[in-house]
Amino acid sequence: MPELIAGIVMAAIFIPEVMGYAKIAGMPIITGIYTILLPMAVFAVFCSSRHLIVGADSATAAIMFGILVTVATPGSPLYLSMAFVVAFICGMLLIIARIGGFGFIGDFLSRTALVGFLTGVGIQIAIGQLAGMFGVNSTGIDTIPNIISFATSLPETSIFTLMISILVLVVILIFRRISPKLPGALIAVVGTIIASFMFNFTNMGVSVVGAVPSGFPTLTLPYLTMMDPYALTTAIFACFIVIIAQSAATSRAYSLKCSDELDENQDILGLGLANVVAGLSGSFVVNGSPTKTQIALNSGARSQLATLVTAAIVLIVVIFFTKPISFLPNATLASIVFLIGLEMVDITSLKAIYREMPAEFVLAIITLITVVLAGVLWGVIVSVIISLLLHLSHSYRPNNSILIRNEKGEWAYIPVILGVYTEEGLIVYRFNRDLYYANAEKLMKEVIKIVKKSDPPLEWLILDSGGFTSVDYTSVHMLKELKAKLDEMNVVLVMTTVFPSLRRQFERSGFMKILGEENLYGGVNDAIRAFENRKSN
């Protein structure tokens, strides 16, 4: 019974929400409703997460629109075909990612870049709805042209349209304040539909949605004809990355929150099948949605059974109740989407990034500004570049350590300080990242500097290699060169914590012969004891 009630509440909230996402995506309203029919049901059957909800999402909707609108008119046959293809191929890529174990790709879109990107998208979405809320025409697509077009059209504001927009915002915000379980958006939608029918809003200069097709969606295979390959590929890639990153982050967060077991690879398969079905059923990309997941949790849903109830209710709506939707004022949808955009503006996370990582805050702001000024496409490119730069900066500049005894006499690693010993004549040095071509030179330079600054002279340098599991060609040659330089300085190079896979690489490259078996120890303590025994002897 609780799952049944939760499914009804979810349907009441999701239907107006996905209609808004369809507007963001530049798609017919019915395609938004379709995203919470077959795709949602398919994911519920094949996923592992008990709580993750899949459907149309503001991020992927905005990405798709921002890219496809550059080559096709929203709502046109070409635009719709491209949207179906994006969903279908995204789904196929997700299935391939599941089979090949490539789900980790989503981890390369950093939280910093994602916060900046989604905040920029939210600002762009909110600004884009102002014209619809005021009942004026806007010809701009990107933010600045949109603002200019809206500002010049303000004298033509439709008072009735503006009044409807304000009323819708007030209703949604009041009900949200009372309880998040109350479907304020649905109440606003139903109320304005009834008012539009009774008072004939079209005669008052208020535009309405118009005819909405009814019935079960037709399953057809999307076709690639007369489509721009660059825009199509970019949209697919961008949506694919965001779907994996956002869905994984959401499912992880709620599995921890609800103490559930999670199989992320199984969820990727579910997402892939859901997107394939979306493309086949005349819909657009679907994503693991944090807002829908939280709504489901607030509604009392504790399993995917509630999701299947929601899909069943949506099926009834698309078969029997699409005609009333034709009376829905466009201002109502614009107001709902306006609030969705504002909710994407993540001030809390931006403040947290600024407080904890000021340098990363700058990168988040760069991403945000790029989206607002240059559009979603460039925002996606900058997000990926910034994420990779963050990864490279962390791996290129690791905080390396030296082992010493602390005040309690216990072994502890501290940041590298020149002139500090592990013991007289001995330093245990740990490189805290995987070793590869970009940071190999840093290791050698730091070790040589440590040796040169040692007074009295260093006898052994123990390299604790527990921080890296593999090396590349450049790194192996650096280690050979380091061994030769330390030999010239009468310092013995010793290595510990060498994983079996790393040892095999050392053997293939010939480095083991250069290092010598006698200079390889299983752990740091073994190496320290060997040094102490050598001195005592």
N, C-alpha and C positions, 0 to 999 in steps of 0.2 A: 504493500500500500504506500509506504513512504516514497518508493521509486516511481510509482505512478503519479503521485502528486508532484514530485520534483520534475518529472518529464513534462507535465502540463505547464508548470511555472516556467521551465526553460523554453518551451515553445512560445509562450506568450512574450518572453523577452527577446528571444533570438529572431523571430520573424521580422519585426520592425528594424532590428539591428542590421540584419543581412540585407535588407532592402537599402539601407544606408550605404553598406559596403558595395553593393551593386552600383550605386550612384558614383561612389569614389572610383570604382573600376571602369566607369564609362559603359556599363553593361545594362541591358533591360532588367527591370526589377525582378521579374520572374526567375532570372538566372541566379540572383542572389538567394532566393528562396530554395532553388534547387540544390544549393550547396549544403543545406541542412536536411536534405532528403537522402538520396543514395550515398553520397560521399560520407556523410556522418554515420549512416548505418553500417557501411562497409568497414569503416575504421573501428567502430564499436565491436564488430565481430572478430577482426583480425589483430587488434592491438593487444598489448600486455598491460598497459596502464589502466587502472580502475577509474581514473579521474580526468585524464586529458581529453578535452573536447576539440573536435576538428570541425572547421567550417570556414566561411569567408572571413578574411581578416584584413584590418585596415592597412597593415604594412605591405602585404603582398598585393592587395588591390591597388594601392597607390603606386607601387613599383611597376606593375603591369601597365597601368594607365599612363604613367609618366614616360614609358618607353614606346608603347604601341601608338600613342596619340601623335607621335612624330611622323608616322608613316601612314596612318589611316584615321578616318573620321570615326569618333566613338559612336557605337550603335550601328555602323554600316556593316554590310555582309562581310567585307574583308576584315574589319576589326573583330567581329564576332568569331570568324574562322581562326584568326590568329590567336585569340584568347583561348579557344578550345584546344588548339595545337599546343600552346604553352602549357596548359594543364596536363594534357595527355603525355607530352614528352617529359615534363617534370616528374610525372608519376613513374614513367619508365626508368628515368635516371635514379629515382629513389629506390626502385626495386633492384636495380643494378648495384646501387650503393649498399643495399642490404646483403645481396649475394656476395659481393666482393669485400664486405667489411670496411667500406669507405665512409662510414658515418662520422668518422673523426673530422672530416672536411669542415663540418659546421663549427668545430672548435676554433677555426682560424678567423672567424668573425668575432672580434673581441667585444666584451661587454661595453667598453668605453666607446668604441665606434658605433655599436648598436644603439646606445642611449642617445648619442648625438644625432644619428641618422633618423631614428624614430621621432625624436623631438622636432627635427627639421621637417619631417613629413607631416607631423601633426599641425605645425604652424601653417604649412602650405595648404593642407586640407581645410583648416578652419577659415583661412583667408579666401579660399576658392568657393566657399559656401555663402559668402556675404551677399553676392549678387542675387542668388536665389532667395535669400531671406528678406531682401528688400524689394524683390520683384522687378529687378532691372536686368538688362542684358549685359553680359561681360564677354569680351572676345579674347581675353588673355588666357594663356595656358600656364605659363610660369608665373611665379609670385609677383614680380615687379610689374609686368604688363597687366596682370590681373588687378592689382591695386589701382593702377592708373585708369584702366577701363572702368572699374567700379566707381572710382571717385568722379570721373567725368559723367557717369550715368546717374549719380545720386539725385539730381533734380527730377528724374522720372520715377522716383520711388512710388510704389503702389502702397498706399496707406493700409488697405485691407490685408495685403500680403504681409506687411511688416507687423501688423497687429497679431496675425495668426502665428508668425514666427516667435514673437515675444511670449504669447500665450503658451505655445508648445514648450519653450524653454522653462517657463515658470512651473508648468505642470510636472515636467520631468524632474526638475530640481527639488520641488516640494516632496514628491513621492520618494525620491532617492534619499532625502533627508529623514523622512519618516522610517523607511526600511528599504534596504537594497533588494529585498524579495518582492517588493511591489513593482509590477511592470508599468512604470510611469510612461515609457515610450509607447507601449501598446495602448494605454489609456488615451494618450494624446493622439495616436493614429486613429483609433476607433472614434474618438470624439470629433476630430476634424473631418473624418469621412462622413459621419452622420450630419454634421453641420453643412458640409459641402453639398450633400444630397438634398437636404431640406431647403437651403437658401440659394442653391444654384450659384456656387462661387464663380463659375466661369463668366457669368453675366456681370460680376463685380470686378472683373479684371484679374482674377486670381487663377493662375494656371494649375491644372491638375495632371495627374499621372497619365490618364487615358486608359484605353483598353489593355487588359493584361490577359494573355492566353491562359487557358485552364487545361487540366488533364495531366496525366503522367508524362514525364519527359520522354521524347523519342531518342532511342539509342542509335547513334550514327557515328561512323568513324570519321574524325576530322581529316581534312585533306590539305596538302601543301600546294597551293596554286596562287601564283602572282603575289607571293609574300616576300617582304624584305628580309633577306637572310640575316643581315647584321642585327636589325631590331629584334627579330625573333630569337636569335641565339643569345643576345644580351638579356632579354626578358627571361628566358628559360634559366640561364645561369644565375641571374640575380635572385629569382624566385626560389630556385633550388637551394642556394646557400642560406637564404633567410628562413626557408621552411625548416631545414635541418637544425640551424642554430637556435631559432626561437622555439621550435617544438621540443628540442632536447632540453633546453633550459627550463621550459615550463613543466615538462614531465618530471625532470629531476627535482624541481622545487616542490611539487605537490606530492611526489613519492616520499620525500623527506618529511613534509608537513603531516602527511597522513600515515607515515610508517608502513608504506607498501613496498613490496618487491617490484623491481622494474627491469624489463629487458628492452633496452633502447633499440637494438637491432629489429626486434619484433615490431616496435612502434614505427620504425622507418618503413618496414614492409607495409604496415597498415596505412601509413601516409601515402606511400606509392600507389597502392590499390585505390585509395580514396581519390587521388588526383587523376588516375586513369579513368575511373568512373565519371568524375567531374567532366573530363574532356569528352567522353562518349555521350554524356547525357545533356549536352548543351549548357554547361556551366563554366566556371573559371576556377583558378587555383584555390585550393583550400590549405589550411595551415593549422598547426596546434595553437589554439588561441588562449592566451592567459586570461583575458576578460571573460570568455565563455566558461573556462574552467572554474574561475572563481564564482561566477554566477551559479554554475551547477552545484558547487560545494555549498553555497549559501542557501540553495533551494532544497538541500537535504539529500542530494544524489550521492550514493556511496558505491555505485558500480555503473558499468556501461548499460545496464538494463534501462536506466532513466533516459539514456541517449536514444535507445531504440523506441521508447515511448514517444519521445520528442519527434523522431522521424515519422512515426505513424500518424501523429497529429498533423504534421506538416503535409503529409500525403492527403489527408482529408481536406485540408485548406486548399491545396492546389487543384483538387478535383471539383470541389463544391463552392468555394468562397473567394474566387479571384475577382469576380465582377464588382463587389463593393470596393476593392482596391482602386478601381479606375477613377473613383471620386476623390482619392487622396490628393490634397494640395501638395504641390512640389515644395512649398515653403516648409511643410511639416518634415519632409525628408531632409531638406537642407539644414533645418535646425537640429535634427538628430545627428546628422553627419558633423555639423559644427561642434557639437559637444564631444563627439568621438575624437575629433581632431584635437580639441583642448585636453582631453584625457591622455593623449599620447605625449603631450608636452611634460616630460619627466623632470620637473624642477628638483624634486627630492634627490634623485640619483645624480643629477648634475652637481648639486651642493655637496653630496657625499664624495664624488670624484674630486671636486675642488679642494675639499678638506683633507682627503687622504692622499691623493696623487695629483698635485697641481700641474705637473707636466702633461699628464694624460688628459686633464681638463681642457687644456689648450687644443689638443687633438680632437676632443669631442666637439668643441665649439667650431673648429674648422670644418668638421663633417656637417654640423648643423647649418652653418652659413652656406656651405656648398649646395646642400639640398634646397635651401630657401631661395638662393640667388641663381643657381645654375640648373636646378631641376633634379629629379629623382635619379636619372641615369648617371649623372656625374657624382651624385651622392653615393650611389652604389660603388662606383669605381674608387672614390676616395675612401669609403669605408673599408674596402678590401685592402687597399694600399696601406692605410693607417694600421689596420690589424696586423698585417705582415711586418710593418716597421716596428710595431710594439714587440712582436715576437722576436724579431732580429735584435732589437736593442737589449732585450732581457738576456738573450743567449750570447750576444756579443760582449756585453759588459757584466759578467757574473760577479757576485760578491764572494770572492774566494777567501779561504780560511787557513789559519795556522792552529795546530793543536798545542795547547798549553795546560798546565795545572792551574785551576782557579784557587780562590782563597780557601776553599774547603779541602784542597788537595786532590780534587777530582779532575779527570781529563775533560776538557771543553774546547770546542772550536771557537776562535774569535776572528774578526776581520784581520786581514794581513796588515801587520805593523812591522816596518823595517827595523832590524836590530833585536827582535824578540825571538827567543829560541823555544823549542819544545824541551830540549835538554841541551846542556853545553855541547856544541859540536854537532847537534842534530836538530833538524826542522822537519816536521810533518806538514806538508802543504796539500791542501785539497782544492781541486778545481771543480766548482759547483754547477757545471753544465755539461751537456754532451759536447765533445770535442769535434770541431769540424773546421773547414777551411777559413771561415770568417774570424774565429777566435783563437786559432792555433798559435798565431804569432804573439797574441797577448799572453798566453801561458808561458811561452819561452822567455819573453822580455821580463815578465814578472819574476820568474824563477831566477834568471840571471841577476836581476837587481837585488833580490833577496840574498843571493850568495855573495855578491860584491859588498853589500852593506853589513855583512856578518863580521863581527869582531869580538872574540877571537875567530879565526877562520872556521868555516863549516867543514865537517868531515862527511856527513851523510845528508842527503836530501831525500826524504821519503815522499813519493807522490802517491797520495791516496786517490785511486782512480774510481772510487765508488760513485762519483758524481756523473760519470759517463759510461754508457753501455756499448758504444761502438765508436769507431773513428773512420775518417775518410783518408784518401790517398795523401792529401796535403798534410794531415795531422800526423800520419805515420812518419813521413819524411821530416817533419818538425821534431818529433821525438828522437829520431836518429841523430839529427843535428844537435839537439839539446844534450844527448848523451855524450857526443864528441866534445862539446864545449865544457861540460862539467868534468870530463876526464882531464882536459887541459888545465882546469882549475883545481885538480886533485880532490874533487868532490865525487863521492859514490852516489849514483842514482839508483834508488830502490823504489820498487812499485808494489803496492798492496791492493787488495780488493779488486782483483782483475776478474771480471766475469768470464765464464767459459767461451762465450761468443767473441768477446774481446781478445782473449788469449789466442783463439784460432786465427783471428785477423793478424795478430802479432807474429804468429808462426808463419803464415802465408807470405807476409811481407819481409820476413827475415829479421825483424826487430828483436825477436826473442833471443837469437844468437848474439846480437849486439849487446842486449841488456844482460844476458846470462841468467841461467836458472837460479843461481845462488842469490841473485838480487830481486827475486820475486817471492813475496810472502802472502799468505792467505788473508791476514788481517793486520791492522796497524799495531796492535799489541805485540804480535809475533815479531814484527820488524823492530820495534823498540827494544824488546828483550834481546834480540840478536845483536843490536848495537851495543847494549849495556854489557852483554857477555863478552863481546869482542874487546871492549875497553878494559874489562876486568882481567881478561887473559893477557 
